[in-house]
Amino acid sequence: MVPALRYGLHPIAPASSSVYSHPMNDKKHFFKTNKIGFVLGAVLLAALTECVVNADAQGVGITVQAPVVVVAPPVVVAPAVVIQDDYVYYPNYGVYYNSHRHQYAYLEGGAWVLASAPQGVSVEVLLASPSVRMDFHDSPEKHHAEMVQKYPKNWKPSAEHQDQKENSKDAAQGRDKK
């Protein structure tokens, strides 16, 4: 069983006792001053005042440098040069020639082939055969069914097409010399 406490409910905080006294609780010592205490207080006050005055006289400065701003140079993009594909169609062989890319396009086994030379015929024989300049600028596969109907294998050029053929032969010969 817990022994009964003599002065209070808790051993750390006993009830008030007339015997208990602490110097901070004694008001007589707290306000008691004499000439020495007064002089020491005045000196302390003067010293603290001097420190405050010196702190005001001394400049405390904080230097903040301006931030460095780096601006990237503007990017100038050259306009894209779009070269349209121009085709010459050789109906006897079902071959298209792209004069800008210097490529031949033809069907082989159900797939379109782009090559630097036609297959199954020499360039000289191809140039000697009838041809027609196409008026489309995209892929020949999109127009091939219409071109086969319009220019069958046995197609012969009219006088108008003959002039175009001479121009295309001249362009092709200039290409072969390059």
C-alpha positions as CSV (number, residue, x, y, z in Angstrom):
1,M,0.0,0.0,0.0
2,V,1.2,3.6,-0.8
3,P,2.3,5.5,2.3
4,A,0.3,8.6,3.0
5,L,1.9,11.9,2.0
6,R,2.5,14.3,4.7
7,Y,1.9,17.7,3.0
8,G,0.0,17.1,-0.2
9,L,-1.3,14.7,-2.8
10,H,1.9,14.4,-4.8
11,P,5.4,13.9,-3.6
12,I,6.8,16.5,-6.1
13,A,4.3,19.2,-5.4
14,P,3.7,19.1,-1.6
15,A,1.0,21.3,-0.1
16,S,2.1,24.7,1.1
17,S,4.2,24.7,4.2
18,S,5.3,27.4,6.4
19,V,8.8,25.8,6.5
20,Y,9.3,26.1,2.7
21,S,11.0,29.2,1.4
22,H,12.9,30.2,-1.7
23,P,15.1,33.3,-2.2
24,M,13.2,34.3,-5.4
25,N,10.0,34.3,-3.5
26,D,11.4,36.7,-0.8
27,K,10.4,40.1,-2.0
28,K,12.7,41.9,0.4
29,H,15.9,40.7,-1.3
30,F,14.5,41.4,-4.8
31,F,14.2,45.2,-4.4
32,K,17.0,45.7,-1.9
33,T,19.6,48.1,-3.5
34,N,22.4,50.3,-2.2
35,K,24.9,52.8,-3.7
36,I,27.0,50.0,-5.2
37,G,24.0,48.4,-6.9
38,F,22.9,51.8,-8.2
39,V,26.4,52.6,-9.7
40,L,26.7,49.1,-11.2
41,G,23.2,49.5,-12.8
42,A,24.1,52.9,-14.2
43,V,27.4,51.6,-15.7
44,L,25.5,48.6,-17.2
45,L,22.9,50.9,-18.7
46,A,25.6,53.2,-20.2
47,A,27.4,50.2,-21.7
48,L,24.3,48.8,-23.3
49,T,23.4,52.3,-24.7
50,E,26.9,52.6,-26.2
51,C,26.5,49.2,-27.9
52,V,23.2,50.3,-29.4
53,V,24.7,53.6,-30.6
54,N,27.7,51.8,-32.2
55,A,25.4,49.3,-33.9
56,D,23.6,52.2,-35.6
57,A,26.8,53.8,-36.7
58,Q,28.1,50.6,-38.2
59,G,26.6,50.0,-41.6
60,V,25.4,46.5,-42.1
61,G,25.1,45.8,-45.8
62,I,23.8,42.9,-47.8
63,T,25.0,42.9,-51.4
64,V,22.7,41.1,-53.8
65,Q,24.1,40.8,-57.3
66,A,21.7,41.1,-60.2
67,P,20.8,37.8,-61.7
68,V,22.4,36.8,-64.9
69,V,19.8,36.3,-67.6
70,V,20.9,34.2,-70.6
71,V,18.7,34.6,-73.6
72,A,19.0,31.9,-76.2
73,P,19.5,33.3,-79.7
74,P,16.4,33.0,-81.9
75,V,16.1,29.9,-84.0
76,V,15.7,30.7,-87.6
77,V,14.3,27.9,-89.7
78,A,14.8,28.1,-93.4
79,P,11.6,27.6,-95.3
80,A,11.3,24.1,-96.6
81,V,11.8,23.8,-100.3
82,V,9.2,21.5,-101.6
83,I,10.0,20.0,-105.0
84,Q,7.0,18.4,-106.6
85,D,7.5,15.1,-108.2
86,D,7.1,15.1,-112.0
87,Y,6.5,11.8,-113.7
88,V,6.9,10.5,-117.3
89,Y,4.9,7.4,-118.0
90,Y,6.1,4.7,-120.4
91,P,2.9,2.7,-121.2
92,N,4.6,-0.1,-123.1
93,Y,6.5,-1.1,-120.0
94,G,4.2,0.2,-117.2
95,V,7.1,2.3,-115.9
96,Y,7.1,5.8,-114.4
97,Y,10.2,8.0,-114.3
98,N,10.5,10.7,-111.6
99,S,12.7,13.4,-113.1
100,H,13.4,15.2,-109.7
101,R,14.4,12.1,-107.8
102,H,15.9,10.3,-110.8
103,Q,14.0,7.1,-109.9
104,Y,11.9,4.7,-111.8
105,A,8.7,3.3,-110.3
106,Y,7.0,0.2,-111.5
107,L,4.8,-2.7,-110.2
108,E,6.6,-6.0,-109.5
109,G,4.7,-8.9,-108.0
110,G,1.8,-6.6,-106.8
111,A,4.2,-4.2,-105.0
112,W,5.5,-0.9,-106.1
113,V,9.3,-0.7,-106.6
114,L,11.4,2.5,-106.7
115,A,14.8,1.9,-108.4
116,S,17.6,3.8,-110.1
117,A,17.0,1.8,-113.3
118,P,14.0,0.1,-114.8
119,Q,13.9,-3.7,-114.6
120,G,13.6,-5.8,-117.7
121,V,14.3,-3.0,-120.1
122,S,17.3,-0.8,-120.8
123,V,17.1,3.0,-120.3
124,E,17.8,3.5,-124.1
125,V,15.0,1.2,-125.2
126,L,12.7,2.9,-122.6
127,L,13.5,6.4,-123.9
128,A,12.9,5.3,-127.5
129,S,9.4,4.0,-126.6
130,P,6.2,6.2,-126.4
131,S,5.9,8.2,-123.2
132,V,3.6,10.8,-121.8
133,R,4.2,13.5,-119.1
134,M,1.9,13.0,-116.1
135,D,-0.1,15.9,-114.6
136,F,-0.1,14.5,-111.0
137,H,2.7,15.1,-108.4
138,D,2.0,12.4,-105.9
139,S,2.6,8.6,-106.0
140,P,2.0,6.8,-109.3
141,E,0.3,4.0,-107.5
142,K,-2.7,6.3,-106.8
143,H,-3.2,7.0,-110.5
144,H,-2.0,3.8,-112.2
145,A,-5.4,2.2,-112.8
146,E,-6.5,5.4,-114.6
147,M,-3.3,5.6,-116.6
148,V,-3.5,2.0,-117.8
149,Q,-7.0,2.7,-119.1
150,K,-6.0,6.0,-120.7
151,Y,-2.7,4.8,-122.1
152,P,-2.8,1.1,-122.9
153,K,0.4,-0.9,-123.8
154,N,-0.2,-0.3,-127.5
155,W,-0.7,3.5,-127.1
156,K,0.8,5.8,-129.7
157,P,1.2,9.5,-129.1
158,S,-0.6,12.1,-131.2
159,A,1.3,15.0,-132.7
160,E,0.7,17.0,-129.4
161,H,2.2,14.2,-127.3
162,Q,5.1,13.8,-129.8
163,D,6.3,17.3,-129.0
164,Q,6.2,16.5,-125.3
165,K,8.1,13.3,-125.9
166,E,10.9,15.2,-127.7
167,N,11.1,17.5,-124.7
168,S,11.2,14.6,-122.2
169,K,13.9,12.8,-124.3
170,D,16.0,16.0,-124.2
171,A,15.6,16.2,-120.4
172,A,16.5,12.6,-120.0
173,Q,19.6,12.8,-122.2
174,G,20.7,15.8,-120.2
175,R,20.2,13.8,-117.0
176,D,22.2,10.8,-118.3
177,K,25.2,13.2,-119.1
178,K,25.3,14.5,-115.5
